[in-house]
């Protein structure tokens, strides 16, 4: 069963369990940027690919992949 998650501004706080369990800060990492002194989420990096806000992350039971808008 394939699961999908669309990246939002609050993905670091509201990530589904299957994504949060795989964050190891090496291959899966949240990318932030500083805008006007505030830290905002820019996207999620998965094995060198960046899923920006609005992109979809899919999980098929073995691996994660990024689908662009």
C-alpha positions in Angstrom: 0.0 0.0 0.0 1.5 3.3 -1.1 1.2 6.2 1.3 1.4 9.9 0.3 2.2 13.1 2.2 2.1 16.6 0.8 4.8 18.8 2.3 3.4 21.9 4.1 4.9 24.7 6.1 4.4 22.7 9.3 5.8 19.3 8.1 8.4 19.3 10.9 5.6 19.3 13.5 2.9 17.3 11.7 4.9 14.7 9.8 3.2 11.3 9.6 4.7 8.4 11.6 6.2 6.6 8.6 8.2 9.8 7.7 9.1 10.9 11.3 10.5 7.4 12.1 13.0 7.6 9.2 14.5 11.0 9.9 18.1 10.3 10.8 19.6 13.8 9.9 21.8 12.2 7.2 19.7 10.9 4.4 16.3 12.5 5.5 16.5 16.0 6.8 14.4 19.1 7.2 15.9 22.1 5.4 15.3 25.6 6.9 15.9 29.1 5.8 16.0 32.3 7.7 13.6 35.0 6.5 13.5 38.3 8.4 15.0 36.7 11.5 12.4 33.9 11.5 13.3 30.3 10.7 11.0 28.8 8.2 10.8 25.3 6.6 12.1 25.3 3.1 11.6 21.6 2.4 12.6 18.0 3.2 15.8 16.5 1.8 15.6 12.8 0.9 18.8 11.2 -0.5 19.9 14.4 -2.3 16.4 15.4 -3.6 14.6 18.2 -2.0 10.8 18.1 -1.7 9.7 21.7 -1.5 6.5 22.9 0.0 3.6 21.6 -2.1 5.5 18.5 -3.4 4.4 15.0 -2.5 6.5 12.4 -0.7 5.4 8.8 -1.3 6.3 5.7 0.7 5.8 2.2 -0.8 6.9 0.2 2.2 10.6 0.1 1.3 11.7 3.5 0.0 10.7 7.1 -0.1 10.4 9.1 -3.3 9.6 12.7 -4.2 6.9 13.7 -6.7 7.0 17.3 -8.0 3.9 19.5 -8.2 
